[in-house]
Amino acid sequence: MGPEWLVVIGVVVLLFGGSQLPKLARSLGQAQNEFKKGMTEGASASDDATEDESAS
């Protein structure tokens, strides 16, 4: 981990405080899961649309 990451982590701790970091990490994890879920649903929907076009 480079020194720039230490600066970023230090700024985050200063901005949000130690008590808010677990909440922030939890909400970031939930957002990441929703994004991945949306990407897989979008990919399967586009696959279905491609199959429908090729069947016509």
N, CA, C and O of each residue as an XYZ file, in Angstrom:
224
protein
N       0.851     -1.164      0.000
C       0.000      0.000      0.000
C       0.900      1.231      0.000
O       1.760      1.398      0.865
N       0.680      2.080     -0.987
C       1.517      3.256     -1.131
C       1.166      4.358     -0.146
O       0.130      4.312      0.518
N       2.027      5.329     -0.062
C       1.791      6.432      0.884
C       0.549      7.254      0.550
O      -0.053      7.855      1.441
N       0.164      7.287     -0.718
C      -1.038      8.054     -1.068
C      -2.290      7.453     -0.447
O      -3.225      8.179     -0.107
N      -2.316      6.124     -0.295
C      -3.473      5.480      0.341
C      -3.556      5.828      1.819
O      -4.648      5.961      2.371
N      -2.407      5.973      2.455
C      -2.406      6.369      3.863
C      -2.990      7.764      4.031
O      -3.707      8.029      4.996
N      -2.685      8.655      3.097
C      -3.245     10.005      3.143
C      -4.753      9.946      2.951
O      -5.494     10.617      3.670
N      -5.216      9.153      1.990
C      -6.651      9.026      1.732
C      -7.361      8.471      2.963
O      -8.406      8.984      3.361
N      -6.805      7.438      3.558
C      -7.412      6.839      4.755
C      -7.433      7.851      5.898
O      -8.418      7.940      6.631
N      -6.360      8.605      6.050
C      -6.320      9.628      7.096
C      -7.381     10.695      6.901
O      -8.016     11.119      7.867
N      -7.582     11.132      5.671
C      -8.608     12.141      5.387
C      -9.996     11.579      5.670
O     -10.840     12.276      6.232
N     -10.242     10.332      5.288
C     -11.548      9.712      5.538
C     -11.817      9.627      7.034
O     -12.929      9.911      7.479
N     -10.825      9.244      7.805
C     -10.999      9.152      9.261
C     -11.287     10.533      9.842
O     -12.129     10.672     10.729
N     -10.596     11.545      9.349
C     -10.838     12.900      9.854
C     -12.230     13.398      9.486
O     -12.889     14.045     10.300
N     -12.686     13.105      8.271
C     -13.986     13.590      7.820
C     -15.147     12.885      8.507
O     -16.105     13.530      8.932
N     -15.066     11.577      8.615
C     -16.206     10.803      9.096
C     -16.099     10.410     10.562
O     -17.114     10.093     11.183
N     -14.928     10.423     11.116
C     -14.761     10.030     12.511
C     -14.750      8.515     12.652
O     -15.271      7.800     11.796
N     -14.165      8.039     13.718
C     -14.027      6.601     13.937
C     -15.345      5.881     14.111
O     -15.467      4.717     13.731
N     -16.338      6.550     14.679
C     -17.618      5.877     14.929
C     -18.441      5.704     13.655
O     -19.275      4.802     13.579
N     -18.221      6.545     12.667
C     -19.002      6.478     11.430
C     -18.395      5.528     10.397
O     -19.072      5.157      9.439
N     -17.141      5.129     10.572
C     -16.479      4.284      9.579
C     -17.163      2.935      9.367
O     -17.289      2.519      8.215
N     -17.612      2.224     10.405
C     -18.310      0.955     10.147
C     -19.594      1.138      9.329
O     -19.898      0.324      8.457
N     -20.339      2.204      9.611
C     -21.556      2.474      8.836
C     -21.208      2.778      7.384
O     -21.884      2.311      6.467
N     -20.156      3.558      7.179
C     -19.723      3.903      5.830
C     -19.281      2.659      5.069
O     -19.646      2.481      3.907
N     -18.501      1.801      5.712
C     -18.035      0.575      5.069
C     -19.203     -0.346      4.738
O     -19.215     -0.963      3.673
N     -20.177     -0.448      5.624
C     -21.349     -1.291      5.390
C     -22.147     -0.782      4.191
O     -22.550     -1.569      3.335
N     -22.373      0.523      4.129
C     -23.155      1.063      3.020
C     -22.395      0.958      1.701
O     -23.011      0.767      0.653
N     -21.076      1.079      1.735
C     -20.291      0.882      0.515
C     -20.368     -0.568      0.044
O     -20.456     -0.824     -1.157
N     -20.337     -1.511      0.971
C     -20.467     -2.925      0.615
C     -21.829     -3.236      0.028
O     -21.933     -3.997     -0.934
N     -22.876     -2.654      0.598
C     -24.223     -2.866      0.061
C     -24.348     -2.265     -1.334
O     -24.968     -2.861     -2.216
N     -23.767     -1.095     -1.535
C     -23.813     -0.460     -2.853
C     -23.070     -1.307     -3.882
O     -23.518     -1.438     -5.021
N     -21.946     -1.877     -3.489
C     -21.183     -2.728     -4.396
C     -21.986     -3.974     -4.763
O     -21.991     -4.388     -5.923
N     -22.658     -4.569     -3.791
C     -23.476     -5.751     -4.066
C     -24.626     -5.419     -5.004
O     -24.919     -6.193     -5.916
N     -25.281     -4.281     -4.795
C     -26.375     -3.870     -5.673
C     -25.868     -3.619     -7.089
O     -26.542     -3.963     -8.059
N     -24.695     -3.028     -7.211
C     -24.113     -2.771     -8.524
C     -23.826     -4.074     -9.254
O     -24.159     -4.217    -10.430
N     -23.208     -5.028     -8.558
C     -22.916     -6.323     -9.172
C     -24.200     -7.040     -9.570
O     -24.271     -7.644    -10.640
N     -25.218     -6.973     -8.709
C     -26.509     -7.596     -8.999
C     -27.127     -6.972    -10.248
O     -27.644     -7.684    -11.109
N     -27.074     -5.662    -10.346
C     -27.600     -4.970    -11.517
C     -26.836     -5.327    -12.781
O     -27.433     -5.469    -13.849
N     -25.530     -5.473    -12.671
C     -24.722     -5.828    -13.842
C     -25.064     -7.230    -14.330
O     -25.160     -7.453    -15.537
N     -25.250     -8.180    -13.415
C     -25.576     -9.540    -13.847
C     -26.986     -9.600    -14.419
O     -27.229    -10.326    -15.383
N     -27.928     -8.839    -13.832
C     -29.284     -8.809    -14.376
C     -29.294     -8.159    -15.755
O     -30.004     -8.615    -16.651
N     -28.519     -7.107    -15.928
C     -28.436     -6.437    -17.219
C     -27.810     -7.333    -18.271
O     -28.243     -7.341    -19.423
N     -26.791     -8.090    -17.879
C     -26.134     -8.990    -18.825
C     -27.080    -10.110    -19.238
O     -27.116    -10.485    -20.410
N     -27.843    -10.648    -18.294
C     -28.768    -11.728    -18.642
C     -29.916    -11.191    -19.487
O     -30.409    -11.896    -20.367
N     -30.352     -9.960    -19.241
C     -31.422     -9.365    -20.047
C     -30.941     -9.123    -21.470
O     -31.698     -9.330    -22.418
N     -29.696     -8.687    -21.635
C     -29.183     -8.454    -22.981
C     -28.956     -9.781    -23.700
O     -29.113     -9.857    -24.919
N     -28.587    -10.827    -22.960
C     -28.451    -12.151    -23.565
C     -29.805    -12.649    -24.054
O     -29.902    -13.225    -25.138
N     -30.856    -12.429    -23.255
C     -32.202    -12.833    -23.653
C     -32.647    -12.077    -24.895
O     -33.255    -12.664    -25.790
N     -32.355    -10.788    -24.962
C     -32.745     -9.981    -26.115
C     -31.999    -10.443    -27.357
O     -32.572    -10.464    -28.446
N     -30.740    -10.813    -27.214
C     -29.957    -11.291    -28.347
C     -30.509    -12.616    -28.851
O     -30.583    -12.839    -30.060
N     -30.895    -13.497    -27.936
C     -31.472    -14.780    -28.332
C     -32.804    -14.574    -29.046
O     -33.095    -15.276    -30.014
N     -33.620    -13.620    -28.586
C     -34.901    -13.341    -29.225
C     -34.706    -12.811    -30.638
O     -35.460    -13.178    -31.539
N     -33.710    -11.958    -30.849
C     -33.459    -11.401    -32.173
C     -32.965    -12.474    -33.133
O     -33.335    -12.466    -34.307
N     -32.138    -13.393    -32.656
C     -31.600    -14.427    -33.534
C     -32.663    -15.471    -33.874
O     -32.562    -16.133    -34.907
N     -33.674    -15.628    -33.028
C     -34.739    -16.598    -33.287
C     -35.714    -16.074    -34.339
O     -36.394    -16.864    -34.994
N     -35.790    -14.769    -34.508
C     -36.741    -14.171    -35.459
C     -36.310    -14.358    -36.882
O     -37.000    -13.914    -37.800
